[in-house]
């Protein structure tokens, strides 16, 4: 049994607005009681020496498919727990399990196992509702999703997905026929709606924001832009924007980046950061089952999914022409963003914790080391490697 009173000390404490050198955090009954400068430990507290490292809030991943050899689409207890366990070792204490384009039965089976995991508690991290990525994607921007399962929204189908919930978010292409009633139903359901894998033109995105679209999936990846949209070859028309430009310019939209240094170069991350800032831009992993595994071949999504070749920290389609998700954990993503962009560490951490919490509407409970919030706490070393992760004060094995 853990001590209900814990005192974490001897660390740089990352808060939601800066850093406290030689700081400390007190947790009581699984919630944060005090954050501040190091002092005397409360009487009777378990003392946890951070060894001069970093105390940070647990990371929250909005978009994640798998890791450690498993994928949520495997739809078994063992595989779901394996994904959570692997990503807890990289500092993720809460996440939105992501599905992919597949049959309705496969998606529902995955959602059922995710819900069963949630009902057993947060042993390896919190499940914050399923992120349904597809099947309502634009075929030309399908990425590594199986083409035979990419389709337009069908109300009889998506109503079953919403009933199976909870659905934290759905990624869809808003230009598809039948997208509007789905977007409106998702918003009534309390779900985020993310435009992604899309050929939408700027005006179409702006119209979809009026319906309820409020987020954009993996910025710069699998999306239309002024340099690459379906009207780019039309004569006598000025070059118009697409989903990318709408994400950067429309302050009603939030977005996310895969900051592994493989998907986006330093200058692309800088553009995203300078245009959107640490409050509109979240860091995600978009990790697939090959994360944490030796180089080799791994399926994206279900085990019969598209095969990706993992080598040198990348997952690529077999011909090498495109990336197929990522193989990094959140602490690695935050570290790469921090090093490439050169922002303060607290801002990079915020993009992996408080910003996604706000996007999900759970910032009152999660996302920062603040009094009254859940004691989801990371002990990191100077390289941001994870020494220990705690969920509600319980150390994750």
Residue pairs with C-beta under 8 A, 6 or more apart in sequence:
2 46
2 393
2 394
2 395
3 44
3 45
3 46
4 28
4 29
4 30
4 393
5 26
5 27
5 28
5 42
5 44
5 45
5 46
6 26
6 27
6 28
6 45
6 46
6 48
6 375
6 393
7 24
7 25
7 26
7 27
7 41
7 42
7 45
7 46
7 47
7 48
8 24
8 25
8 26
8 27
8 48
8 50
8 55
8 377
8 379
9 23
9 24
9 25
9 38
9 41
9 47
9 48
9 49
9 50
10 22
10 24
10 38
10 49
10 50
10 51
10 52
11 22
11 23
11 24
11 50
11 51
11 52
11 53
11 54
11 55
11 379
12 19
12 20
12 21
12 22
12 23
12 53
12 54
12 55
13 19
13 20
13 23
13 24
13 25
13 35
13 54
13 55
13 369
14 54
14 55
14 56
14 57
14 345
14 346
14 349
14 369
15 35
15 346
15 368
15 369
15 370
16 346
16 350
16 354
16 367
16 368
16 369
16 370
17 346
18 344
18 346
19 344
19 345
19 346
20 35
20 36
20 37
22 37
22 38
23 35
23 36
23 37
23 38
23 55
24 34
24 35
24 36
24 37
24 38
24 39
25 32
25 34
25 35
25 55
25 369
25 375
25 377
26 32
26 33
26 34
26 35
26 42
26 45
27 33
27 375
27 377
27 390
27 393
29 393
30 374
30 375
30 392
30 393
30 394
31 372
31 373
31 374
31 375
31 392
31 393
32 369
32 370
32 371
32 372
32 373
32 374
32 375
32 377
33 371
34 371
35 369
35 370
35 371
41 47
48 379
48 388
50 379
50 387
51 379
51 381
51 387
52 382
53 379
53 380
53 381
53 382
53 387
54 345
54 378
54 379
54 380
54 381
54 382
54 384
55 369
55 377
55 378
55 379
55 380
56 91
56 349
56 353
56 369
56 377
56 378
56 380
57 349
57 353
57 354
57 366
57 367
57 368
57 369
57 376
57 377
57 378
58 91
58 92
58 93
58 94
58 125
58 353
58 366
58 376
58 377
58 378
58 389
58 390
58 391
59 90
59 91
59 92
59 93
59 94
59 330
59 331
59 334
59 352
59 353
59 378
60 92
60 93
60 94
60 95
60 128
60 352
60 353
60 356
60 357
60 360
60 366
60 367
61 87
61 92
61 94
61 95
61 96
61 284
61 285
61 287
61 330
61 352
61 356
62 95
62 96
62 131
62 168
62 169
62 256
62 282
62 284
62 356
62 359
62 360
63 96
63 98
63 131
63 133
63 217
63 218
63 256
63 284
63 285
63 286
64 83
64 87
64 92
64 95
64 96
64 97
64 98
64 284
64 285
64 286
64 287
65 71
65 72
65 73
65 98
65 99
65 100
65 133
65 286
65 287
65 288
65 289
65 300
65 301
65 325
66 72
66 73
66 74
66 79
66 83
66 287
66 288
66 289
66 290
66 291
67 82
67 83
67 86
67 87
67 285
67 287
67 288
67 289
67 291
67 292
67 329
68 82
68 83
68 85
68 86
68 289
68 291
68 292
68 293
69 82
69 289
69 290
69 292
69 293
69 298
70 78
70 79
70 80
70 82
70 83
70 86
70 289
71 79
71 83
71 288
71 289
71 299
71 300
71 301
71 302
71 303
71 305
72 79
72 80
72 83
72 97
72 98
72 99
72 110
72 113
72 114
73 99
73 100
73 102
73 106
73 107
73 110
73 301
73 302
73 305
74 80
74 110
74 302
74 303
75 106
75 109
75 110
75 112
75 113
76 113
77 113
77 116
77 117
79 113
80 97
80 113
80 114
80 116
80 117
81 117
81 123
81 124
83 97
84 95
84 117
84 123
84 124
84 125
84 127
85 124
85 396
85 397
86 291
86 292
86 329
87 95
87 125
87 285
87 287
87 329
87 330
88 124
88 125
88 389
88 391
88 396
89 329
89 386
89 389
90 329
90 330
90 331
90 332
90 386
91 329
91 330
91 331
91 334
91 378
91 380
91 386
91 389
92 125
92 285
92 329
92 330
93 125
93 126
93 376
93 378
93 389
93 390
93 391
93 396
94 122
94 125
94 126
94 127
94 128
94 362
94 366
94 376
94 391
95 125
95 126
95 127
95 128
96 127
96 128
96 129
96 130
96 131
96 168
96 169
96 360
97 110
97 114
97 127
97 130
97 131
98 130
98 131
98 132
98 133
98 286
99 107
99 110
99 111
99 130
99 131
99 132
99 133
99 134
99 301
100 133
100 134
100 145
100 146
100 300
100 301
100 302
100 305
101 133
101 134
101 135
101 137
101 142
101 145
101 146
101 149
101 150
101 301
102 134
102 135
102 146
102 149
102 301
102 302
102 305
103 149
104 157
104 160
104 161
106 302
107 132
107 135
107 161
108 160
108 161
108 164
110 130
111 130
111 161
111 164
111 165
112 164
114 127
114 130
115 164
115 166
117 127
118 127
122 391
122 392
123 396
124 396
124 397
125 391
125 396
126 366
126 376
126 391
128 168
128 360
128 362
129 165
129 166
129 167
129 168
129 169
129 191
129 360
130 165
130 166
130 167
130 168
131 167
131 168
131 169
131 170
131 171
132 161
132 167
132 169
132 170
132 171
133 145
133 170
133 171
133 196
133 197
133 217
134 142
134 145
134 149
134 150
134 171
134 172
134 197
135 145
135 149
135 150
135 151
136 151
136 152
136 153
136 158
136 170
136 172
136 173
136 176
136 179
136 182
137 145
137 150
137 171
137 172
137 173
137 196
137 197
137 198
138 150
138 173
138 175
138 176
138 197
138 198
138 199
139 147
139 150
140 199
140 230
141 173
141 197
141 198
141 199
141 222
141 223
141 224
142 150
142 197
142 222
143 197
143 221
143 222
143 322
143 324
144 300
144 305
144 306
144 308
144 317
144 322
144 324
144 325
145 197
145 300
145 301
145 306
146 301
146 305
146 306
152 176
152 177
152 178
153 172
153 176
153 177
153 178
153 179
153 181
153 182
154 178
155 178
155 181
155 182
158 182
158 185
159 185
161 167
161 170
162 185
162 186
162 189
162 191
165 189
165 191
167 186
167 189
167 191
168 191
168 192
168 360
169 191
169 192
169 193
169 194
169 215
169 360
170 182
170 186
170 191
170 192
170 193
170 194
171 194
171 195
171 196
171 197
171 217
172 179
172 182
172 183
172 193
172 194
172 195
172 196
172 198
173 179
173 195
173 196
173 197
173 198
173 199
173 200
174 183
174 195
174 198
174 200
174 204
174 205
174 207
174 208
174 211
174 213
175 198
175 199
175 200
175 201
175 204
179 208
179 211
180 208
180 211
183 193
183 208
183 211
183 212
183 213
184 211
184 212
186 192
186 193
186 212
187 193
187 211
187 212
190 361
192 214
192 215
192 359
192 360
193 211
193 212
193 213
193 214
193 215
194 213
194 214
194 215
194 216
194 217
195 205
195 208
195 213
195 215
195 216
195 217
195 223
195 243
195 246
195 247
196 216
196 217
196 218
196 222
196 223
196 243
197 217
197 222
197 223
198 222
198 223
198 224
198 243
199 224
199 229
199 230
199 242
200 208
200 224
200 242
200 243
200 246
201 224
201 229
201 230
201 231
201 240
201 241
201 242
202 240
202 241
202 242
202 243
202 245
202 246
203 240
205 213
205 242
205 243
205 246
205 247
205 250
206 246
206 250
209 246
209 250
209 252
209 253
213 253
214 252
214 253
214 254
215 253
215 254
215 255
215 256
215 359
216 223
216 243
216 246
216 247
216 253
216 254
216 255
216 256
217 223
217 255
217 256
218 256
218 257
218 258
218 263
218 284
218 286
219 244
219 247
219 255
219 256
219 257
219 272
219 281
220 244
220 257
220 263
220 264
220 268
220 272
221 258
221 263
221 264
221 323
223 242
223 243
223 244
223 247
224 230
224 242
224 243
224 244
225 241
225 242
225 243
225 244
225 245
226 239
226 240
226 241
226 242
226 244
226 245
227 239
228 242
229 240
229 241
229 242
231 237
231 240
232 239
241 249
246 253
247 253
247 255
247 276
248 271
248 272
248 275
248 276
249 275
251 280
253 280
254 276
254 280
254 281
254 282
254 355
254 359
255 272
255 276
255 280
255 281
255 282
256 281
256 282
256 283
256 284
256 356
257 263
257 264
257 269
257 272
257 281
257 282
257 283
257 284
257 337
258 264
258 284
258 285
258 286
258 326
258 333
259 269
259 283
259 333
259 334
259 336
259 337
259 340
260 313
260 326
260 327
260 328
260 332
260 333
260 336
261 336
261 340
262 313
262 314
262 323
262 326
263 323
263 326
264 272
266 340
266 341
269 337
269 340
269 341
270 340
270 341
272 281
273 281
273 341
273 343
278 343
278 347
278 348
278 350
278 351
278 355
279 350
279 355
279 358
280 355
281 351
281 355
282 351
282 352
282 355
282 356
282 359
283 330
283 333
283 334
283 337
283 348
283 351
283 352
283 356
284 333
284 356
285 291
285 326
285 328
285 329
285 330
285 333
286 325
286 326
287 325
287 326
287 327
287 328
287 329
288 298
288 300
288 301
288 308
288 315
288 324
288 325
288 326
288 327
289 298
289 299
289 300
290 296
290 298
290 308
290 310
290 315
290 327
291 326
291 327
291 328
291 329
292 327
292 329
293 310
293 327
294 310
295 310
295 311
295 312
296 309
296 310
297 307
297 308
297 309
297 310
298 307
298 308
298 310
298 315
299 305
299 306
299 307
299 308
300 306
300 307
300 308
300 315
300 324
300 325
306 317
306 324
307 318
308 315
308 316
308 317
308 318
308 324
308 325
309 315
309 316
309 317
309 318
309 320
310 327
313 327
313 328
314 323
314 327
315 323
315 324
315 325
315 326
315 327
316 322
316 323
316 324
317 323
317 324
326 333
328 336
330 352
331 378
331 380
331 384
331 385
331 386
332 384
333 352
334 348
334 349
334 351
334 352
334 384
335 348
335 383
335 384
337 343
337 348
337 351
338 345
338 348
338 384
341 348
350 368
353 366
353 367
353 368
354 363
354 367
354 368
355 367
356 367
357 363
357 365
357 366
357 367
357 368
358 367
364 373
365 373
365 374
366 373
366 374
366 376
367 373
369 377
374 391
374 392
375 390
375 392
375 393
376 390
376 391
376 392
377 389
377 390
377 393
378 386
378 388
378 389
378 390
379 386
379 387
379 388
379 389
380 386
380 387
381 387
388 395
388 396
389 395
389 396
390 396
